[in-house]
Amino acid sequence: MGQTQDMHTHRLDLEDATLREWDATVLHVDPEQGIVLDRSAFYPGGGGQPPDRGVLLWGGVRTRIAGARRGDDVYLVPEEGDPLPPAGTSVTGALDDARRTALMRTHSAMHLLCGVVSRDYGVAVTGGAMDELTGRMDFALDALPEGFLDTVQHACLAEVAADRAIEVSTVPRAEAVIKTALDLLPEGLEVVRIVDIVGLDRQADGGTHVASTRFIGDMRLLKTENKGKGFRRIRFALS
């Protein structure tokens, strides 16, 4: 099928996490890899955050998008058997709003939890994963103090109630402050996207987030798990 190799997707998801619907043009289609648009708000997954789902509407046809992924561009993965819009087609993209909103809340909750534990216990986060309204964070902790989970729970709820702004910016690589055990920035990346829960947590991050901590909502820490010498996991859920 026709391709425009010198053009790439403009990442609307990195500019406005509230965007749910937009117009675009199909750049090219690969039956094996997926659909590439000139403009897309589909988050393609990464950093622990799963990809978005949604639809493309074109010429009275609906193509369901089961996910998205990053390769040499952002590829939208259609549901099996759904029609593929040809290159050059004008489409309207629309995200699954409930899923995107849940993932934004959950991702911001992960950063809030990271900020609280790093601030109050002086340890680094070593990993994490999430899905809609549930997640886990791993920390470099040898042992847990008495009442650890309840103490962290109260601190997290206090930070939600504090309504701290969550700001996104870009900085040169040398200025990036990353609260992780290792510097995982890819080689050659000169400009770093920073997500800042103002006054609490500042991390390199490419995902989508709510505008302030109050939008995280009810956050409950479920349990801790021993993941081996020097590592502890915290599981949480939102409602």
C-alpha positions in Angstrom: 0.0 0.0 0.0 1.1 3.6 -0.4 3.5 5.0 2.1 5.0 8.3 3.0 8.2 7.3 4.7 9.5 10.8 5.4 6.5 11.7 7.6 5.9 10.6 11.1 3.1 10.7 13.6 2.7 13.9 15.6 2.2 12.8 19.2 -0.9 14.6 20.4 -0.9 12.4 23.6 2.3 14.1 24.7 0.8 17.6 24.3 -2.7 17.3 25.8 -3.7 14.3 27.9 -7.3 15.5 28.0 -7.8 15.1 24.2 -10.2 12.3 23.3 -11.2 13.0 19.7 -9.3 14.5 16.7 -9.1 14.5 12.9 -6.1 12.9 11.1 -4.9 11.4 7.8 -3.6 7.9 7.3 0.0 8.0 6.3 0.4 4.3 5.6 -0.9 0.9 6.5 1.0 -2.3 7.1 -1.2 -5.4 7.5 1.4 -6.9 9.9 2.3 -3.8 11.9 -0.8 -1.6 11.8 -2.0 1.9 10.9 0.1 5.1 11.0 -1.6 8.5 11.3 -0.2 11.9 10.8 -1.6 12.9 14.1 -2.5 10.6 17.0 -3.6 10.8 20.6 -3.3 7.0 21.2 -0.6 6.4 23.8 1.4 3.5 22.5 2.4 2.0 25.8 5.7 2.2 27.8 7.0 3.1 31.2 4.6 0.7 32.8 1.5 2.3 31.2 -0.5 0.1 28.8 -1.6 1.4 25.4 -4.9 3.2 24.7 -7.8 1.7 22.8 -10.5 3.3 20.7 -11.8 3.7 17.2 -11.1 5.3 13.8 -14.1 6.6 11.9 -13.9 7.0 8.2 -16.4 7.1 5.3 -19.2 5.6 7.4 -16.9 2.8 8.6 -15.6 2.1 12.1 -12.2 0.4 12.7 -11.7 -0.6 16.3 -8.2 0.0 17.7 -7.2 -2.8 20.1 -4.0 -1.1 21.1 -0.9 0.8 19.9 2.8 0.3 19.9 6.0 2.0 19.1 8.4 0.9 16.4 9.9 3.3 14.0 6.6 5.2 14.4 3.4 4.9 16.3 1.4 1.9 15.0 -2.3 1.5 15.7 -3.3 -2.1 16.0 -6.8 -2.8 14.6 -9.1 -5.5 15.9 -8.8 -8.7 13.9 -11.1 -8.6 10.9 -11.8 -4.9 11.0 -11.4 -2.9 7.8 -8.2 -0.9 7.2 -8.4 2.6 5.9 -6.2 3.1 2.9 -3.3 5.6 2.9 -4.5 9.1 2.4 -7.9 8.5 4.1 -9.2 11.2 6.4 -10.3 9.7 9.7 -11.6 10.8 13.1 -9.8 9.1 16.0 -11.5 8.6 19.3 -10.1 7.1 22.5 -11.8 4.9 25.0 -12.3 7.7 27.5 -13.0 5.5 30.5 -9.8 3.4 29.9 -7.6 6.5 29.3 -8.9 8.3 32.3 -8.4 5.3 34.5 -4.8 4.8 33.2 -4.0 8.5 33.8 -5.2 8.3 37.4 -3.3 5.1 38.0 -0.1 6.4 36.5 -0.2 9.6 38.6 -0.9 7.4 41.6 2.3 5.5 40.9 4.3 8.7 40.9 2.6 9.9 44.0 3.5 6.6 45.8 7.0 6.8 44.6 7.3 10.4 45.9 5.9 9.6 49.3 8.2 6.5 49.9 11.3 8.3 48.5 10.7 11.4 50.6 9.8 9.6 53.9 12.1 6.6 53.7 14.9 7.8 51.4 14.9 4.8 49.1 14.7 4.5 45.3 12.0 2.9 43.2 13.3 -0.2 41.3 10.3 -1.0 39.1 6.6 -0.8 38.6 3.6 -1.9 36.5 0.0 -0.9 36.2 -3.3 -1.6 34.6 -6.7 0.2 34.9 -7.1 1.3 38.5 -4.5 -1.0 39.9 -0.7 -1.0 40.1 2.4 -2.0 42.0 5.7 -0.3 42.8 9.0 -1.9 43.9 11.4 -0.2 46.3 14.9 -0.8 47.5 13.9 -1.6 51.1 15.5 -4.2 53.3 12.8 -4.4 56.0 9.6 -2.6 56.7 9.2 -0.5 59.9 6.2 -1.2 62.2 3.0 0.2 60.7 4.7 0.9 57.4 1.7 0.3 55.1 -0.7 2.4 57.3 1.8 5.2 57.5 2.3 5.3 53.8 -1.5 5.0 53.2 -2.2 8.1 55.3 0.6 10.0 53.6 -0.7 9.2 50.1 -4.2 10.3 51.0 -2.8 13.5 52.4 -1.0 14.2 49.1 -4.2 13.5 47.1 -6.1 16.0 49.3 -3.3 18.5 48.9 -4.3 18.9 45.3 -0.7 19.3 44.1 -0.3 20.3 40.5 1.1 17.8 38.1 3.2 19.6 35.4 4.8 18.3 32.2 7.9 20.0 30.8 11.0 19.1 28.8 14.6 19.7 29.8 18.1 18.9 28.5 19.3 15.5 29.5 22.0 16.9 31.8 19.3 18.6 33.9 17.0 15.7 34.3 16.4 14.5 37.9 15.3 10.9 38.0 14.3 9.1 41.2 15.2 5.6 40.0 17.9 3.1 41.0 19.4 3.3 37.5 19.6 5.9 34.8 17.5 4.2 32.1 17.4 7.1 29.6 18.2 5.8 26.1 21.5 6.7 24.6 21.3 9.7 22.4 18.2 11.1 24.0 19.1 14.8 24.4 15.7 16.3 25.5 13.9 14.6 28.4 10.2 14.8 29.2 9.7 15.5 32.9 6.5 14.9 34.9 6.5 16.9 38.2 4.1 16.5 41.1 5.1 19.9 42.3 6.8 19.7 45.7 6.7 15.9 45.9 8.1 14.0 42.9 10.0 14.8 39.7 10.7 12.0 37.1 11.5 11.4 33.5 8.3 10.0 32.1 6.6 9.6 28.7 3.1 8.7 29.9 -0.2 10.5 30.5 -1.3 12.0 33.8 -4.1 13.9 35.5 -3.8 17.6 36.1 -3.4 17.4 39.9 -3.3 14.9 42.7 -6.9 15.3 43.7 -8.0 13.7 40.4 -6.3 10.5 41.5 -9.2 10.0 43.8 -9.5 7.2 46.4 -6.2 5.4 46.6 -5.9 2.3 48.7 -2.7 0.4 49.5 -3.5 -3.3 49.5 -0.4 -5.1 50.7 3.3 -5.4 50.7 5.3 -8.3 49.3 8.9 -9.4 49.9 10.6 -9.6 46.5 14.0 -10.8 47.8 16.8 -9.4 49.8 16.6 -5.6 49.8 13.4 -5.3 47.8 9.7 -4.8 48.8 6.6 -4.4 46.6 3.6 -2.3 47.4 0.3 -3.1 45.6 -2.5 -0.4 45.4 -5.9 0.1 43.8 -8.1 3.1 43.0 -11.9 3.3 43.1 
